[in-house]
């Protein structure tokens, strides 16, 4: 598979879907902080394209949103929607499940693109995780709130699961559409189950907080 083959309609739609969902989460964080529209637009952009930008820089690909005029437009459009709609519309688990769909789509896209550019299996899967998670990490750092990677809930793990299935399937030369669909569905299902049932990884028992509690 060559880099040109990655530019398929399915992955293009996965890309825009992931951008839109993550841009919305970024804009909503700014909205909850009572920020201006400029700040909301910035949060939407950096959350939507952050992971993909880091991925492209690491694998030596043209930065995707600099080549596609729709990406930044989608981010700013989503920011407008968040600006003009009541925050109560976005409360509850609905946005969490939408974020899960974006995470799964981005993890598959990132790992598939890295694999197409000749990246080895394990680093390609890592690129899927980077694509799905780095935008949210940047968003949380700028907002001054605990990052997604500091929470025990299955988030990064879901991205890693989908990305790993993707690169394994592609390495076995299984039909690409099947691989992408199954990997994205698997990642989404794991994340959705974590939202629904509160699944989380066990925390290390010997940290400072635990030690303080025992004193």
Long-range contacts (C-beta under 8 A, 24 or more apart in sequence): 1-115, 1-116, 1-170, 1-176, 2-116, 3-61, 3-113, 3-116, 3-117, 5-116, 6-112, 6-113, 6-116, 6-117, 8-176, 10-177, 10-180, 11-109, 11-112, 11-113, 11-180, 14-105, 14-106, 14-108, 14-109, 14-180, 14-184, 15-52, 15-64, 15-71, 15-105, 15-106, 15-109, 16-70, 16-71, 16-74, 17-101, 17-102, 17-105, 18-48, 18-102, 18-103, 18-105, 18-106, 18-109, 18-131, 18-132, 19-48, 19-49, 19-52, 19-65, 19-71, 19-74, 19-75, 20-48, 20-74, 20-75, 20-78, 20-102, 21-98, 21-99, 21-101, 21-102, 21-105, 22-47, 22-48, 22-51, 22-99, 22-102, 22-106, 22-135, 22-136, 23-47, 23-48, 23-74, 23-75, 23-78, 23-79, 24-78, 24-81, 24-82, 24-90, 24-95, 24-98, 25-95, 25-99, 25-136, 25-139, 26-135, 26-139, 27-78, 27-79, 27-81, 27-82, 27-83, 28-82, 28-87, 28-90, 28-95, 29-139, 29-140, 29-143, 29-145, 30-143, 31-82, 31-83, 31-87, 32-87, 33-143, 37-79, 37-80, 37-83, 40-79, 40-82, 40-83, 41-75, 41-76, 41-79, 43-79, 43-139, 43-142, 43-143, 44-75, 44-76, 44-78, 44-79, 44-82, 45-72, 45-75, 45-76, 45-79, 46-135, 46-138, 46-139, 46-142, 47-135, 47-136, 47-138, 47-139, 48-74, 48-75, 48-78, 48-135, 49-75, 49-135, 50-134, 50-135, 50-136, 50-137, 50-138, 50-139, 51-106, 51-110, 51-130, 51-131, 51-132, 51-133, 51-134, 51-135, 51-136, 52-106, 52-109, 52-110, 52-131, 52-135, 54-130, 54-131, 54-134, 55-110, 55-113, 55-114, 55-127, 55-130, 55-131, 55-134, 58-127, 58-130, 59-113, 59-114, 59-117, 59-119, 59-127, 60-117, 61-113, 61-117, 93-195, 96-195, 97-192, 97-195, 100-158, 100-188, 100-191, 100-192, 100-195, 101-188, 102-132, 103-132, 103-133, 103-155, 103-158, 103-159, 103-187, 103-188, 103-191, 104-132, 104-158, 104-159, 104-162, 104-183, 104-184, 104-185, 104-186, 104-187, 104-188, 104-191, 105-184, 106-131, 106-132, 106-159, 107-131, 107-132, 107-158, 107-159, 107-160, 107-162, 107-163, 107-166, 107-183, 107-184, 107-187, 108-162, 108-163, 108-166, 108-180, 108-183, 108-184, 108-187, 110-163, 111-162, 111-163, 111-164, 111-166, 111-167, 111-183, 112-166, 112-167, 112-170, 112-176, 112-179, 112-180, 115-166, 115-167, 115-170, 115-171, 121-167, 121-168, 121-171, 124-163, 124-167, 125-160, 125-163, 125-164, 125-166, 125-167, 126-163, 127-163, 128-159, 128-160, 128-162, 128-163, 128-164, 128-166, 128-167, 129-156, 129-159, 129-160, 129-163, 132-159, 132-163, 133-159, 151-200, 152-200, 152-201, 152-202, 152-203, 153-194, 153-198, 153-199, 153-200, 154-190, 154-191, 154-193, 154-194, 154-199, 154-200, 154-201, 155-191, 155-194, 157-190, 157-201, 158-187, 158-188, 158-190, 158-191, 158-194, 159-187, 161-186, 161-187, 161-190, 162-186, 162-187, 162-188, 162-190, 163-187
